[in-house]
Amino acid sequence: MIDQFLPRTAARAGGVPGPSRGARSSRRLLVALVAAATAMVGGVVVASSPATAATSQFRGMNWAVLGDNFSKGPLVVQGLSASDSNATVRAKANALYDDMAATMGVNTVRLPVNTHTVGTAWWEAYRGAIDAATARGFKVILAYWEDGAASGGRITNLGAWNAMWTTVTNTYGANPNVYFEPMNEPHGYSSADWRNVAANWLSSHPSAPPGRVLIGGTGFSQDLRDICNDSRFNATLLSFHYYAFFYGAMTYDAFLGHIQARLGNCASRAVATEYGAPMNDGRNYADPNSTDNFVRYIRAMAQVMRNNQMGGTYWPALGGKPGTIGYDWYSMYSLSGSGTNLNLTIRNTSGADRIRYGWGDAIGNDPTTPPPSTGTFYQVTVRHSGKAMDVQQPNTDNGARVGQYTYGGNAWQQWQFQDAGSGYWRIVNRHSGKCLDVVSASTADGAELVQYTCGSGTNQQFQMVTNGSYFQLRARHSSKCVDVPAASTADGVVLKQYTCNTGTNQQWSRTTV
């Protein structure tokens, strides 16, 4: 978030308390059901069709210091205490992550780091928040905030900054769920200077795989075009910030165009690591005809993200600038409880729903794919080739591959959808009675689709995600899509899972047989 940005600071004078808090026992019961139904737990950004890769696997929140993350001391994010042990931090973090997952399907948290935190006694405790997240399959984005070793949007002590990052990347470089953002909002640099600093960071920290590094846009990370066009960053992700107060009032359509333009040609590699609006005063983010500038902005931001299958981390879940009301009016959640028994409650349901819409969820009257009829068998057809989902070498064996083939009315080309709960379906072959299955429950791109005896595994559960008049089939365990590799139109091509993208080789329809 911007440090002492006057339009935002001035706007923080008012506010009302958030809604009543939910019961922790209810939250615990919801975690397994709701979080699994909506959380997108994916890997690094690699796709069967790189030009249409996307970052929708990042469904995240910023967890910040109350008072903001610009600090010349250790970073103690809201809900933690400087006296907490690693075990206490883990317990508190897990309580909060439970609620984030259960209420919104969050699977990513962006956490601040600085030179006064990393390598100190507090670092050993603070790591509990990182490790608790990765242990549950969350992704963690570690981002550096100005702390005296940087000031005015520039690094002022390169030695301290690089030493900090060496510790961080050596500690977490081998963890596939940890991502690194060298600097939050590098607004003190010219475009050329910032790109040189970022490129030098990449070469200085080889333990950080480029595919898990987010390079901030120019200015307040608000423009990706120069970064996108610099070949030194072709292998990285990009960090994008966009707030209404950056630019003032606009129409919804103007926001749409303005946001999209600043993504350049790199929306497929962009993660919106900061965006947010007031959540404490009852604004209706569900109203498409609203004249409220914040509503127009959030709706436009969500639409751009959805259109580009772009992930993001909302600012903030907790923490931020409290102003005179004791909390950040942009904060998504109110915090209650004590000790390690902490609870989160959404402040504005319409706002939360719009954020989830941006992440790809179906909300309210948004287009959805009608549920299949119980007991009905369907031909399942891929859009790009018009060919049917088909069990290869038609037999009833476990492990028989599933591919595409010209439809011939055969039982091994017919499928029944059985409700697995929470919006997921088992897809059962008529000929064998066995389930569509991602082999070995792999989360890797390129894992094959086979048939296997039906069980309770989430690698046999698929969500139908509407894409116009078609739908994607997203595996519950990986959040990756059933894909015809290389968009082949040939008979016999084996289906595989890949990171979801906009390709028609990931778009399916079903027809009653």
N, C-alpha and C positions, 0 to 999 in steps of 0.2 A: 504494500500500500504506500501511497505517496506520503512522505514526511512533511508535515506542516504545509499542506497544499490548501491555500486559504479558502477557495470556494467550498471545499468539503468541510473544513474545520468550522466555518461560519454556519454551515447548514446543520450542525449537530446540536444546536441549542435546545431543541425540544424533544419530546418523546413521551410515550406512555408505557406502562408495564406490559410485559408479554402475557400471553394467556396462561391459564392454570397448567400445572405440570402433571405429566402422566405417571402412573404407578410403575415402579420398577418391576414388580412381578409380572405385569402385563407385557412389559418390554421384553423380558426374558423369553416369554412364550412366543413372541412375534419374531424373534431374531432369525430362527432357522427357516421360518416360512417366508417372511417378507424379504429378508435380505437375499436369500437364495433366489427368489423370484426375479429380483431386479438388479442385483449387483453384477457388474461386468468384470470378472476377474480374468484379465488377459495377460499376454506377454509383451515383448517388445514389438515395435511397429514394423512388421514384415508382412507383405501381402502377396497373394498369387499374382496380382496385377499392380506393381509398384506405383504406377501413375495414379491409381485410385486408392492408395492406402489411406487409412484413417486412424484417428486417435480416440475413438469412442470408448475404448476400454478404461479411460480415466473418468471416473465418476467421483468427483472429489470435493473436499472442503479444506480451507485454510484453518489451521488451529494456531491462534496467535496469542501474543502477550496482551493483557488488558492494559492499554496505553500505547499499543503498537509495538512493532518489532525493532524499531530504530533505538538501539540501546548501547550504552558504553559499559554494560554489565552483563552478567549471565542472563540468558533468555529463559524465563520461567513462564510458560504459557498458561492461560487461564485454566483454573482447576487444579493446577499443581502448586506445590509449596517448595521453596528453596531447601527446606529441611527433609524433603521426601527422599527415601532410599530408592534404588532401582526397582525393587519389588513393589513398593508403593506406587511408583510412577506407572509400572506395568498394569497394576490392578486398576488404577484410576483411568488409564488410557483404554483398557479393555471395556470398562463400563461405558465410556463415551463412544467408543467405536461400535459397541453393541447397538446403541441408540441411533447412531448415524446410519448404520446398515439397515436396521429395522424400519426406520421411518422413511428413508429416501434411497436405499440401495447403494449407499456410499461404499466405495472400495478403494479410495485413494485419499491420503492426507498430505497436505503440503505443510512442512514444518520449517521454522527459521533456524539458521545457525549463524554464529559469529565467532570472532576470535577470543571473546571472553567466556565462551561456553565450551568450545571444543578443546579437549586436552586438559580440562580442569576437573576438580572433584565433582562439580555439577554435571559434567559431561557423562560421567559413569552412571549417574542417576537418570539423566535426560534420555540416554540411549534406551531406556525402558519404553519410552513412547514409540521409538522407531522399531524396536524389536517386537513389541506387542503387535504392531501393525503388520509387519512382514510375516510373523508367525501365523496370522490368520488369513494370509493371502492378500492383504491390502498392498497397494503400491504406496511408496513414500517418496515425495519430492523434497529434497533438502535444498533450501534456497538461502543464499547469503544476503543479510541485511547490513546496511551501514552501521558501524559501531565505533568509529574513531579511526579504525584502520582504513575506513573509507568515509568520505564526507562530500556532500554536494553532488552525489551521483558519480563519484570517481574513487578509485582505489588510491589511497594515500600512503599505504604501507604494504607494498607488494610482497615483502618478505613474510609478514605476519599472515597475510591473506593466503599466500601459496602454502605456507606451513600448515595452516588450518585445513586447507583442502587436501593436502597430502594425507593428513591423518584421517579425514573423512573418507576419501576415496580408497585408501589402503584398507580401511576397516570394512567398507561396504561395497567395494568394486565387484566382488564375486557374488553379491546377492542380487539376483535378477529382479527383485521387487523394489530396489532402491535406485532413485534417479537423482541427478545432480544439476542444480541451476547455479552457475558460477556467481551471478550477481542479480539481485532484484533491482529493476528500474535504473539502468545505467545512464541517467539523463544528463550527467555532467560531461559526457564524451560526445564528440562529433561522431557521425556514423562510421567514418573510416577508422578513427581511433578505437572506438568500442569493438569493431570487428577485429582489429589487430590484438586487442587485449584478450578477446574471447578465443581467437585462434591460438594465441600463445598459451592460454589456459589448457586447451585441448592437448597440445604437444607436451605440456609440463606435467600432465596427470594421466599417463597412459593406462592406469588401472581403472579409469572410468571409461567404459565402452561408449563410443560416440552415440550409439543408438539409445543410450540412457542418459544423455546430457540434453538439457533444455537451454538453448541460448536465447536470452531475452531480446526483444525487438529494440529498435532505437528509441531515444527519448525515454519516456516512462514505460518502456516495453510495449509501446502502443502502435508501432509500425513495423511490420515484418519484412517489408519489401526489399530493403537493402541486404538484410541477413539472408533472405530467401535466394537472392541472386548471387550470393558469394559462394563459390564452389567449395570453399574450405569447410562449409557447414552442411554439405549435401547429405552427410550421414547422421546428422543430429536431429533432434526434435527442436521445436521453437516455442518460446514462452511469450504469450500474448496477453496484454492487459487492455481493458476497455471499460471506461466508466462514463456515465452521462455527463458528469461535471467536467470532464476533459474538454467538452465541446459545446455545451449549452443546449438549448431547446432545438429539437428537430421533429419532423413528422416520423411516423413509423417507417415509411418507405425510404426516407432520407437516412435514417439509422441503418436500415438494411444495406443500402449501397455503400455507406461510409465504412461500416464494419468490414464488409466483404473486400472493399478496395484495399484496406490496410493489411489484409492477410496476403495480398499479392497472389502468387501462384502456389503458395505453400500451405493452404488450409489443411491439406492432407497430413502435414507434419506438425501442425500447430496444436498447442494445448492452451486453452484460455485459463491461465493460472490465477488471474484476478478479474472478477467482475462482480458487481453487487449493487444493491439498491435498498431503500428503507423497507424493513420488515416488521416494524413495531407499531404502525399507525393505521392498519386496516386497508391499505391500498388494494384494489382489486386487479391483480395481475391476470385474471382470467378474462378481462373485458377487452375484446379486440377493437372496440370503438372508443376506448379511453382517450381523453385529451391530456392525461397526466404524463409528463415527460419521462418520469421514471418507469411508468408502466410501458410506454411505447418502447423505451430503450431495452428493458428486460425482455419484452416479447420479441423484439427484433434480434437481440443477441441470441436468444434461445433458438430462433428460427434459423439464423445463420449457422449456428452450431449443429443443429439437426440436419440441415441441408448438406453440410459438409462432413457429417458423421465425426464431429470434432468433440473431444472430451474437454473437461475443465475442472477447476477447483474454485468453488464459489468463495468470495471474501465477505466476512469470515463465518465459520461455524461458531466460534467463540473468540473472545479477545477483540482487538482493534481499539479504536479511539472512543472512550466512554463519554466525552463531553460532560454535560451537566446531569445526565440521566443515569449514569453509573454503568452503562453498557453501550456498545456500538449499535446504533440504530439500524445498521445494515446486517447485524448478526442474525443468522438463520435460527439460532436456538437460544432459549433461555436455560440457564443452568440451575439445578437444585440438588439437594442432598448434601451429605457431609462425609468426611473421611474418604473411603474408597467406594462408597455407595452413592455414586453420582448419577444424575438423570438429566436428559435433554428433552426439551419440548419445542416443537416448531412454533415460531412466532406467527407466521402467516402461511396458511395452507396453500392459498392461490399462488404465492411466490414460490414455495417449495415445488408445487406442481409444474410451474413454468420452467424451473431449473431442470427438473426431471424430464420434461418435454425436450429440452435442449439436448439431454443425454440420450434421447431416442425412445423414451417411454411413451406409450399411448395414454393420453390424459383426457378425461371428460368426453367431449364430442369429437375429438380428433379421430381421423379415419382409423378403423381397425379391421382386421381380418375376422369374419364371422367364425365362431368355433365350429369344428367338425361335428357332424351328427353321430351320435352313439351307434355303434354297430355297422356303420356304413363303410364300404371300401372305396378307395379313391385311386385314380391314376394321378401321380404326382409328376408334374412336367416342369422342366427348367426352361426359362424364358428364351435364352439366347439360341438354343438349338431346337426347341420344340420336342425334345426327346424325354423319355420317361425314366424315372428312377426304377432300377432293375437289379435283381440279384444275379450276379454273374455265375456262369456255369450252373444253371439253376439246380440247386440242391437244398437240403435242409441242414447242412453242416454248420456248426459254429465256425465263425471266421470267414465264411464265404463273402467275397468282396461285393460291394454295392456300387453300381455305376450308372451310366446313362445308356439307353438303347431305344431304337425305334419301337414305338408301342405296338404290341401284337395281341393284346387282350389276354395275356397270360397271367396266371395267378401270382407268379413271382414279380409281376409288375404292378401289383395292386396292394394297397396299404390301408390299414385302419389306424385311426388316431385314438389312443386311450389316454384319458385324463390322468396326469401325474401330479396334479395340484399346483396351485400358485401360478397358473398360466403356462405350464409346461405340459408336453405331450410325449408319450411313448408312441413310436411309429412302428407298427407291427405288420410284418409281411404275411400276406394271405396264404401263400404256398407253404411256408415253413412254420408260421406262428412265432417267429423270432423277431427280435427288436433291432431296429437301426441303432448302431453302436459305434462310437469313436474308439478305435482299437486301443486297448491298454489304458483307456482313460487319459490318453496323452493330451497335453495342452499345447503341443507344438504345431506350428503351421505345417501342413503337408501330411498330417496323420490321416490314415485311410478310414473310410466308412465301411463297416462290415455288418453282417447280421450275427446276433448272438442271443442265447437264451435270455429272456426278459428277466430283469432283476430290479433292484432299487438304486442302482448306480446312476449318478447324474450325467454320466456320459451316454446314457440312453434316454435322456430327457431333452426336449427341444422346444424352444419358444418360437411361435410364428410372429415375426415382427413385420408389420405392414410396410410395404414400399410401393406406393401407388396402388395399382390393382393386383399387385403380386405380394409375396411375402418372403422374407429370409427365414431360414431355419437355423437358429442360434443354439448351440450346445450349451446346456446349463453349466457344466463343469468348467468350460473354457471361455464361454461367451464368443466363440468363433463360429463362423458360418459354414454351412454345407456348400461346397464349391465344386464346379467342374473345372479342373486345372487348365490353365492357359486358354480358357473359354473355347475349348475344343468342341467341334460339332460331330466328332467321329463316334460311331457306335463302340461300346465297350470301354470307354474311358472311365476309370475308377474315380469315384467321388472322394474328395479330401476336405478337411476343414482348413480354413484360412481366416485371418483377420478380416472382419466384415468390411466391405467396401461397396461402391455404387455399381459394380459390374452386374450385367444381366445374367452372367453365369452363376450368380448367387441368388437369383430371384426365381421363385417357384409359384406354381398355381396348382390347384387340385380340382379334379373332375370326378363326379360320382360315376361308378361303373356298375 
